[in-house]
Amino acid sequence: MGTTAFGAFGVIKQVRKARTEHDTLQLVDAVVSAAAIVTGLAILYRELKRLGDDDVLLG
């Protein structure tokens, strides 16, 4: 999760730079990177939820 948070800060920085320089290609790259981060977090959440459902002690 720490790597994901670090990646999110990098994407924010990349978006700001792309908007300042009016660089559409770099902005598209940042959006795709952000989508990959969101997808990774969604998969992590699903797996943690599944792990909790399978664990008798967690309910």
N, C-alpha and C positions, 0 to 999 in steps of 0.2 A: 504494500500500500504506500510505503514511503516513496518508492520509485514512481508510482503513478502520480503522487502529489508533486514530485519534482518535475515530472513530465508536463503536468498541467501548468506549472509556472513558466516552463519553457514555451509552451504553446501561447500563453497570454503575452509573453514578451515578443514572440514571433508575429502575433496578430498586430500588436501595437506598431512594430517596425514596418510591417507590410502596409498598414494603413497610412503611416507617415510618409512612406516612399511611394504610395499609390501603386504597389506591386501586386497585381491581381494573382499571378501565379504563386507567389509566396503566401498570399492570403488563402488560396485554395489548399495549399499544402498544410497550413495551420488548421484549417477546418477538418481536413481528412485526419490529421493527427488527433484533434480533439474528439472526433468520432471514434477513433480507435481506443482512446482513453475511456470514454463513456461505455463502449462495448466491453472492455476489460473489467470495469467496475461492475457492470451488470452480471457478467459471468461469475465474478468473485462472489457477489451477493447471492446469486442462485446456488452456488456450491456451498456457501456457508449455511444457507437456509436448509438445503438438503441434509447437510451434516447434522444440523440441529434437529431435524425431523427424525433422523435415524437413531439419535442418541436417546436412550431411555431415561437417563438422568436429567437431561435438559428439558424433557417434556415433549 
